[in-house]
Amino acid sequence: MARSTDRSKRKASGGRYHFTRGKKLQELAGFQANTKLSPDRKVKSTRVRGGETKFSMLAASHVNVCDKKGKATKTEIINVVGNPANPHLVRRNIITKGAVVETKMGKVKITSRPGQEAALNGVLVA
């Protein structure tokens, strides 16, 4: 079964939409990156529509941390502490935007989208 980004088969009321055509290649959705905490950095490139290239991060061990003064420092990630989007991702040490990770500098909230940008940036959380 293909993963698609078109609208769902059901309306908000529970009724069905009746489609006049099938799925298109341009509507095909990609798999989740599920960026893991790992000692080696792993990035995957994907060719997308128009011949462009997208990069997604599959594994990372360091994060660029920005403090209150605006100074950025690269530091090592120790553990994933929390994730408001899905608490089950914490057990699997998966890093997404909004996840809180523990570093040597303290707790850091991830501000970048590692599955879309192949970068890991964050800000210190008090």
N, C-alpha and C positions, 0 to 999 in steps of 0.2 A: 504494500500500500504506500503510495507516494505521500510525502509530507507536503502540504499545500498551505499557501498564505492567503487564499481567497476566503470569502466569508463563510460562516458555518451553514450547515444544512437546515438549522432551526431558527425561527424567529424568537424574539423575546417572549412572545405569547405562547410559544410551544408549537406553532404551526410550521409547516415545511416551506422552504423556498424551492421553486421549480426552476432548475437550471436549463438554459438553452444551449449550452456547450459544455465540453469536457474541460479537463485541466490543461493548462498551458505550461510549457517548459519554464517560462519566465516567472511563473507563480510557485515554482518548486522551492520549498524551504530547506534550509541547511540543518545539520545536526548541531546540538548544543556543544560548546567548546568544553565546558566543565573543567576550568583551569584548576589543576591540582597543585598542592604544595609538594614540591619535589626538589632535590638538590641540583638538578640540571634544568636549564631553560630550554623549552621546546616550543617552536612556533611553526604553524602550518599555514601555507599559502593556498589560496583558492582563486581560480579564474572565475570572474563573474561577468555579467552582461556588459557588452561593449568592450571586452578584452581587458578590462581593468583587473587588478589583483587586490584581494583582501587578505589580511594577515590576522590570524587568531592565535592566542597564546594557549597552549595545552598544559604547560607546566612552568612553574616559576619558584624561585627561592628568595628573591630580593624585591624590595619595593622602594620607590622614590617618595620620601616623606617630606612634606612641606610644613614648616613650623609657623607660629603666629607672625614672625617677622618676615616670612616669605623666603627663608633660606631652605633650599632643597638638599636632602642628604639621602644617599642610597644606603639602606640598612637591610639586614637579614630578617626574614620572617621566621618566627619560632613556631607559632600555632595559629589556627583559626579559632577565634573566641565566640563570635556571634554572627548571625545573618538574619536580618528582619524579614527577608523575602521567603526563606525556607530554612527552618531550624535543622532539617535533616542533612543539609549541605555541610553543617559544622562538623558532624561526626565523620564525614568523608574527606574533610580538609579541602573543600572546593571553594575557590575564591571567585566572587562575583562583585559587581558594583554594589556598594552599601555594606559589604561584609566588614566586620571588625576583626583585625588580626593583631596578634601580640608580636611585638618586635623588641629589639634590644633598647630602643628609644622609648618604648611604652606602647600603649594601644593606639592603633592607626585605623581610620575608616577609609576604605578604598573609594576613590572618586572616579577612576577611569573604568572603562568597560573592557576587561582583558580579552573577552571572546570576540570583540569587534575591532579593537585598536591594537592589540598585541603589545600593550604597555600596562604597567602596574604602578599607579600613582595613588597617593593618599595624603590625608591630613591627620595630625595628632589629635586624639580625643582626650579631653581632660578627665 
